[in-house]
Amino acid sequence: MNIASFRRSRVLPNFLIVGAARSGTTSLYNYLKQHPEIYMSPVKEPKFITAQFLRFPLNGIGDGEIERNMVKSFDEYNKLFENVRHEKAIGEASADYLYYFENSIKYIKEFLGEVKIIIVLRNPVERAFSNYLYLFKEGRERLSFEDALKSESERKRLNWEYMWFYKDVGFYYQQVKAYLKSFQKVGIFLYDDLRNDASTLMKSMFNFLDAQTSFSPQMDVTYNASGIPKNRLVYNFLTKSNFFKAALKPVMDSVLPVKRRSHTIEKIKTHSLRKPSLLPQPREFLKNIYREDILRLQALIKRDLSHWLV
């Protein structure tokens, strides 16, 4: 059976959240999947599309685990959607599809055909620093932000995973332009709107997906927040497997439902982090290298992005 006929006979995504990384895509994934008319892949970032063309192995610190969690076969990818029932919008969220736009678009067309595309963009300076803090929080990044920026070219040469490319990921113009040119329905949203008026943004996103806009998801949790752990031992206990958590699990299962427990843990994790400020020198450096790209992007998407250059 060729891919086209396989696609007709199986349930596959009709929309994708393609990025950008560290722009609230994990929160959006969790808010969207609450909607009764929307089905989200049980794996938040299967990365099936990029798994078709990336070079393996990925060689950054901790990249092996990222690679092991990628969904590489079409059959395995299809199984992510076997529990779809009556939902009209079926999607997944893999934030590297935007950065690797050239090959991603080709393989999206091949495997999924014409789908709706959701892009969420964040001030690239803030995005880069958030990306750094995320990997630092996970115990993977060991350099200062300034030194990590200087190491980016070498990391790319050594085939590290794209999340290490703090600077390069934020050049959005060509990425967004390619998706606008290649797909009929592309929804572009800003992280600023998610932070300032999440309810309105979600209604816009529901409308884009032809889902009922009257639905109000629970949005009192920020998922996958960046920051530096106030106490590394406490943070590791919350996020990593250990004997005590395994021993307590049966008790917790009987007292607190899994969904409610994960919701509570996310809140605790967020409160266990502190948010350092980006120093003036790297901020100015990044702002200057992004300036032209931001201005071109602003004209392309017809949104005022002047606050990104302040």
C-alpha positions as CSV (number, residue, x, y, z in Angstrom):
1,M,0.0,0.0,0.0
2,N,1.5,3.4,-1.0
3,I,1.4,6.4,1.4
4,A,-1.5,8.1,-0.4
5,S,-3.8,5.1,0.0
6,F,-2.6,4.4,3.5
7,R,-3.5,8.0,4.4
8,R,-7.0,7.6,3.0
9,S,-7.5,4.4,5.1
10,R,-6.2,5.6,8.4
11,V,-6.9,8.5,10.9
12,L,-3.9,10.9,10.8
13,P,-3.5,14.5,11.9
14,N,-5.3,17.3,10.1
15,F,-3.4,20.0,11.9
16,L,0.1,20.4,13.3
17,I,1.6,22.8,15.9
18,V,5.1,23.2,14.2
19,G,6.7,25.6,16.7
20,A,8.5,27.7,17.7
21,A,10.3,25.9,20.5
22,R,10.0,27.6,23.9
23,S,7.0,29.6,22.8
24,G,4.3,28.1,24.9
25,T,3.6,25.0,22.7
26,T,3.5,22.6,25.7
27,S,0.9,24.8,27.4
28,L,-1.1,25.1,24.2
29,Y,-1.0,21.3,23.7
30,N,-2.4,20.8,27.2
31,Y,-5.1,23.4,26.7
32,L,-6.1,22.1,23.3
33,K,-6.4,18.5,24.3
34,Q,-9.1,19.5,26.9
35,H,-11.5,20.4,24.1
36,P,-14.0,17.6,23.4
37,E,-13.7,18.3,19.6
38,I,-9.9,18.2,19.5
39,Y,-7.7,15.1,19.7
40,M,-4.0,15.6,20.5
41,S,-1.4,12.9,20.1
42,P,-0.7,11.3,23.5
43,V,3.0,11.9,22.8
44,K,3.4,15.7,22.8
45,E,6.4,15.8,20.5
46,P,6.6,12.6,18.4
47,K,8.9,14.4,15.9
48,F,7.9,11.8,13.3
49,I,8.4,14.2,10.4
50,T,12.0,15.3,11.3
51,A,12.9,11.7,12.2
52,Q,12.6,11.0,8.4
53,F,15.6,13.2,7.5
54,L,17.7,14.1,10.6
55,R,21.2,12.5,10.9
56,F,21.5,10.1,13.8
57,P,23.0,9.8,16.3
58,L,22.3,13.2,17.9
59,N,25.4,14.0,19.9
60,G,24.5,16.7,22.4
61,I,24.4,16.1,26.2
62,G,21.3,14.1,26.9
63,D,20.3,14.0,23.2
64,G,20.3,10.2,23.2
65,E,17.1,10.2,25.3
66,I,15.5,12.7,22.9
67,E,16.3,10.4,20.0
68,R,15.0,7.3,21.7
69,N,11.6,9.0,22.3
70,M,11.2,10.0,18.6
71,V,8.5,8.2,16.6
72,K,10.4,7.0,13.6
73,S,8.1,4.6,11.7
74,F,4.8,5.5,10.0
75,D,3.1,2.6,11.6
76,E,4.1,3.7,15.1
77,Y,3.0,7.3,14.2
78,N,-0.4,6.1,13.1
79,K,-0.9,4.2,16.4
80,L,-0.8,7.6,18.2
81,F,-4.1,8.4,16.6
82,E,-5.9,5.0,16.9
83,N,-8.0,6.3,19.8
84,V,-9.6,9.1,17.8
85,R,-13.3,8.8,17.9
86,H,-15.6,11.7,17.0
87,E,-13.0,14.6,17.2
88,K,-13.0,16.8,14.2
89,A,-9.5,18.4,14.8
90,I,-6.7,15.8,15.1
91,G,-3.2,17.1,15.8
92,E,0.2,16.8,17.3
93,A,2.8,19.4,18.4
94,S,6.5,18.9,17.3
95,A,8.3,22.2,17.6
96,D,11.3,21.3,15.5
97,Y,9.1,21.2,12.3
98,L,9.4,25.0,12.1
99,Y,13.1,25.2,12.4
100,Y,13.7,22.4,9.8
101,F,11.1,23.9,7.5
102,E,12.7,22.9,4.2
103,N,12.6,19.2,4.7
104,S,9.7,19.2,7.2
105,I,7.3,20.7,4.6
106,K,8.2,18.2,2.0
107,Y,7.6,15.2,4.4
108,I,4.4,16.7,5.9
109,K,3.0,16.9,2.3
110,E,4.1,13.3,1.6
111,F,2.8,11.7,4.8
112,L,-0.2,14.0,5.8
113,G,-1.1,16.0,2.7
114,E,-2.8,19.4,3.1
115,V,-3.1,20.1,6.9
116,K,-3.7,23.2,9.0
117,I,-0.5,24.6,10.4
118,I,-0.3,26.5,13.8
119,I,2.8,28.6,14.4
120,V,3.4,30.3,17.7
121,L,6.2,33.0,17.8
122,R,8.0,34.5,20.7
123,N,10.4,37.4,20.9
124,P,13.5,35.6,19.6
125,V,15.8,37.2,22.3
126,E,13.5,35.9,25.1
127,R,13.1,32.6,23.3
128,A,16.8,32.0,23.1
129,F,17.4,32.7,26.8
130,S,14.4,30.6,27.8
131,N,15.8,27.7,25.7
132,Y,19.1,28.1,27.5
133,L,17.4,28.1,30.9
134,Y,15.4,25.0,30.0
135,L,18.5,22.9,29.2
136,F,20.3,24.3,32.2
137,K,17.3,23.4,34.4
138,E,17.5,19.8,33.0
139,G,21.2,19.6,33.9
140,R,22.3,19.3,30.3
141,E,23.7,22.8,29.6
142,R,27.0,23.5,31.4
143,L,28.2,26.7,29.9
144,S,27.2,30.3,30.5
145,F,24.7,31.7,28.1
146,E,27.4,33.9,26.4
147,D,29.7,30.9,26.0
148,A,26.9,28.7,24.7
149,L,26.1,31.2,22.0
150,K,29.8,31.2,20.9
151,S,29.7,27.3,20.9
152,E,26.6,27.1,18.6
153,S,28.5,26.6,15.3
154,E,30.6,23.8,16.8
155,R,27.5,22.2,18.3
156,K,25.8,22.2,14.9
157,R,28.9,20.8,13.2
158,L,29.0,17.9,15.8
159,N,25.2,17.2,15.1
160,W,23.7,18.2,18.4
161,E,19.9,18.4,18.7
162,Y,18.4,21.6,17.4
163,M,17.4,22.8,20.9
164,W,21.1,23.7,21.4
165,F,20.9,26.3,18.6
166,Y,19.7,29.1,20.8
167,K,20.4,31.8,18.3
168,D,19.7,30.2,15.0
169,V,16.2,28.9,15.9
170,G,15.0,32.5,16.3
171,F,15.3,33.6,12.7
172,Y,11.7,33.1,11.9
173,Y,11.1,35.0,8.7
174,Q,12.2,32.3,6.2
175,Q,10.6,29.6,8.3
176,V,7.2,31.3,8.4
177,K,7.3,32.5,4.8
178,A,7.9,28.9,3.6
179,Y,4.8,27.6,5.5
180,L,2.6,30.4,4.3
181,K,3.7,29.6,0.7
182,S,3.2,25.8,1.1
183,F,-0.1,25.5,3.0
184,Q,-3.5,27.0,2.5
185,K,-4.4,27.5,6.2
186,V,-1.7,28.7,8.5
187,G,-2.5,30.3,11.8
188,I,0.1,32.5,13.3
189,F,-0.2,33.4,17.0
190,L,2.1,35.2,19.4
191,Y,3.4,34.1,22.7
192,D,2.7,37.6,24.0
193,D,-1.1,36.9,23.5
194,L,-0.8,33.6,25.3
195,R,0.8,35.4,28.3
196,N,-1.4,38.5,28.2
197,D,-4.8,37.2,27.2
198,A,-4.8,33.4,27.0
199,S,-8.6,33.1,26.8
200,T,-8.9,35.2,23.7
201,L,-6.0,33.4,22.1
202,M,-7.5,30.0,22.7
203,K,-10.9,31.1,21.3
204,S,-9.0,32.3,18.1
205,M,-7.2,28.9,18.0
206,F,-10.4,27.0,18.4
207,N,-12.0,29.0,15.7
208,F,-9.0,28.3,13.4
209,L,-9.6,24.6,14.0
210,D,-13.4,24.9,13.5
211,A,-14.0,23.8,17.1
212,Q,-16.6,25.3,19.4
213,T,-15.2,28.6,20.7
214,S,-17.5,28.6,23.7
215,F,-15.4,25.9,25.4
216,S,-13.1,27.2,28.2
217,P,-10.1,25.1,29.1
218,Q,-8.4,25.1,32.5
219,M,-5.4,27.3,32.1
220,D,-4.1,27.9,35.6
221,V,-0.9,26.0,34.9
222,T,2.1,27.0,32.8
223,Y,3.6,23.8,31.4
224,N,7.3,23.1,30.9
225,A,8.4,26.5,32.4
226,S,12.0,27.6,32.2
227,G,14.1,28.8,35.1
228,I,16.8,27.7,37.5
229,P,15.8,25.3,40.3
230,K,15.8,27.0,43.7
231,N,16.7,23.6,45.1
232,R,18.2,21.1,42.8
233,L,17.4,18.1,45.1
234,V,13.7,19.1,45.3
235,Y,13.5,19.7,41.5
236,N,15.1,16.3,40.7
237,F,12.7,14.6,43.1
238,L,9.8,16.1,41.2
239,T,11.0,15.4,37.7
240,K,13.2,12.3,37.8
241,S,12.4,8.6,38.6
242,N,13.4,7.5,42.1
243,F,12.6,4.8,44.7
244,F,10.4,7.0,46.9
245,K,8.2,8.2,44.1
246,A,7.7,4.6,42.9
247,A,6.9,3.5,46.5
248,L,4.4,6.3,46.9
249,K,2.7,5.8,43.6
250,P,0.0,3.3,44.7
251,V,-1.0,5.5,47.5
252,M,-1.1,8.6,45.3
253,D,-3.1,6.8,42.7
254,S,-5.8,6.0,45.3
255,V,-5.9,9.5,46.7
256,L,-5.3,11.7,43.7
257,P,-6.3,10.9,40.1
258,V,-3.4,10.9,37.6
259,K,-4.7,13.9,35.7
260,R,-5.1,16.0,38.9
261,R,-1.7,14.8,40.2
262,S,0.2,15.9,37.1
263,H,-1.6,19.2,37.2
264,T,-0.5,19.7,40.8
265,I,3.1,18.6,40.1
266,E,3.4,21.1,37.2
267,K,2.3,23.9,39.6
268,I,4.9,22.8,42.2
269,K,7.6,22.5,39.5
270,T,6.9,26.1,38.2
271,H,7.0,27.5,41.8
272,S,10.3,25.7,42.4
273,L,12.0,27.7,39.7
274,R,13.5,31.2,39.8
275,K,13.8,33.3,36.7
276,P,17.1,35.1,36.3
277,S,17.3,38.2,34.0
278,L,19.2,38.2,30.7
279,L,22.3,40.4,31.0
280,P,22.4,43.6,28.9
281,Q,25.3,42.6,26.7
282,P,23.9,39.4,25.3
283,R,20.4,41.0,25.1
284,E,21.8,43.8,22.9
285,F,23.8,41.4,20.8
286,L,20.8,39.2,20.0
287,K,18.5,42.2,19.5
288,N,20.9,43.6,16.9
289,I,21.3,40.3,14.9
290,Y,17.5,39.7,14.9
291,R,16.5,43.3,14.0
292,E,16.3,42.9,10.2
293,D,14.6,39.5,10.5
294,I,12.0,40.9,12.9
295,L,11.2,43.8,10.6
296,R,10.7,41.4,7.6
297,L,8.6,39.1,9.7
298,Q,6.5,42.0,10.9
299,A,5.6,43.0,7.3
300,L,5.0,39.3,6.4
301,I,2.5,38.5,9.1
302,K,1.1,42.0,9.5
303,R,1.5,42.2,13.2
304,D,3.3,45.0,15.1
305,L,6.5,43.5,16.6
306,S,8.2,46.7,17.5
307,H,8.1,45.7,21.2
308,W,10.5,42.9,20.3
309,L,13.1,45.5,19.4
310,V,12.8,47.6,22.6
